Amino acid sequence: MAFDAPEGRISLFENLDFSIDEGDSIAILGTSGSGKSTLLGLLAGLDLPSAGEIFLQGHNLTELDEDQRAALRAGTVGFVFQAFHLLPGLTALENAMLPAELIGDRHARQRATEALQRVGLGERLAHYPAQLSGGEQQRVALARAFISQPEVLFADEPTGNLDHRTGGQIIDLLFELNRDHGTTLILVTHDHAVAARCAQVLYLRDGRLVRDAD
């Protein structure tokens, strides 16, 4: 992966070649600016590499246009960001319903209600993001990711804006989804204790993924 900058061509990744098994849990660690979030965006098809190929659920993302990649994500992928990315004009229930509504799920409201109850927000369905705490907003974002029962869940520093206790609860929910539904979990984090709960830990260093921190 390379991009142009005022100081010239910058290569972010070099010769990345790895695969993730279905139902696995992977933690990606690295220093700030090492490209962890960029890598997650590439794996999810939010961005395309300047060279090479990326396969998601058997589909070559580099051969799909933006609409086709979006359709693939809608059916198979959940994404939890550090920033919650909730729509301020929608209630918690309406925010959680969005992925199901976009694919025409007639049971979107019921599924969103159940997802919010699962993350402990059954009494906050009609509240708007501004009326929710940071932890509650992240729970809404998590319910939104849960609603389609994704085959792959990407999480980009999902507890970075949360206190330790609330962050721990969010992480527990992520691993519960991985364990109970066989969802593949790909987690970017700076927290080594969280990473240790994953089946595999990879470190992004000097444009390469390695299995040791040295």
Phi, psi and omega in degrees: 000125180222155177211160181270137177226165181306328181273003177122189182286128181245127177261119183269319180235148178226122172055042174287127181213102180204163179226156180234126182284151178300133179081002181282166172232124186235131172252134176246119179245163178169164180290163177300132181086003181283346177106016183300311182293323177297317179297318179297318178298323177293316182296329180272356180078015175286331175228164177243146180286154177285342176203156178093185183228150175227128179250132177234117182052040177085358181257132178281106185297331183286349178260359182255146174277179186300318180294320179293322177294321179296320179295321178296315179298321183299329183267342189226347193238140168243149182221126177244119183261160173296315171279136194288331179055043173271149178276119188297335182273001180248148177288172176303316180296315181294322176297316182292332182286338192309308183301320180290322178295322183295335179257012174075027180288116181292344182255023185303315182296315180296315181295321179292320178299315180295320180295319179291324175296322181297327180263015173082023182240028182298338180259008183240020186301322186268004181277144176272158182310320181295342180265003182246150174287170178301318179295322179292321178297320179293328176293322175298316179299324179290318176299321178299322178287328182287330198302326181270007184046064188297149175282331179228131178240119176261133179229119184253099181046056189292346181248010186298332181256014186243157174288167188300315183294312181294319178300321178297322178294320179296316179298318178302319180295321178298315181286334174295317178297317178299316184285313189278334184243000180069022180288130175290126183248122177240112193239124171265127182208161172253358186266111183293331179292320176293314181301324182295342179280348180277156179292328178226145176235124179240142179247130178266114184216127178056039177079009182230153174261126180231164184259004177231155185273351184280000000 
